[in-house]
């Protein structure tokens, strides 16, 4: 029973400390949204560059694919 009382006291004091400290930084959600957006833009740019490069390579006369 002493363990439960100790755990209760430790958790409640920690929660009270966290409630008192209002400035804990930024939420991870906006950071995740920004990273997702950057990844999406990078994928779109890579796909566009790959398409342009393939079109340029296919426009070469007497083009043969490497084996």
C-alpha positions in Angstrom: 0.0 0.0 0.0 2.9 2.3 0.6 4.0 2.0 -3.0 0.6 3.2 -4.2 0.6 6.1 -1.9 4.2 7.0 -3.1 3.2 6.7 -6.8 0.1 8.8 -6.2 2.0 11.5 -4.5 4.8 11.5 -7.1 2.3 11.7 -10.0 0.1 14.3 -8.5 3.1 16.5 -7.6 4.5 16.2 -11.1 1.1 17.0 -12.7 0.8 20.1 -10.4 4.3 21.2 -11.5 3.4 20.8 -15.2 0.2 22.8 -14.7 2.1 25.6 -13.1 4.7 25.7 -15.9 2.6 27.2 -18.7 5.4 27.9 -21.2 6.4 24.4 -22.4 7.2 25.2 -26.1 5.5 24.5 -29.3 3.2 21.6 -30.1 4.7 18.9 -32.4 1.6 19.0 -34.7 2.6 22.2 -36.6 6.1 20.8 -37.1 4.7 17.5 -38.4 2.5 19.5 -40.8 5.4 21.5 -42.1 7.6 18.4 -42.6 4.7 16.7 -44.5 4.3 19.7 -46.7 8.0 19.9 -47.5 8.1 16.2 -48.3 5.1 16.6 -50.6 6.8 19.5 -52.4 10.1 17.6 -52.7 8.3 14.6 -54.2 6.5 16.8 -56.7 9.7 18.5 -57.8 11.5 15.2 -58.1 8.6 13.8 -60.2 8.6 16.9 -62.4 12.4 16.7 -62.9 12.2 13.0 -63.7 9.5 13.5 -66.3 11.4 16.4 -67.9 14.6 14.3 -68.0 12.8 11.3 -69.6 11.2 13.6 -72.2 14.5 15.2 -73.0 16.2 11.8 -73.3 13.4 10.4 -75.5 13.7 13.4 -77.8 17.3 12.4 -78.8 17.4 11.0 -82.4 18.4 7.4 -82.7 17.8 6.9 -79.0 18.4 3.3 -77.7 17.9 2.3 -74.1 21.0 1.0 -72.3 21.1 -2.7 -71.7 
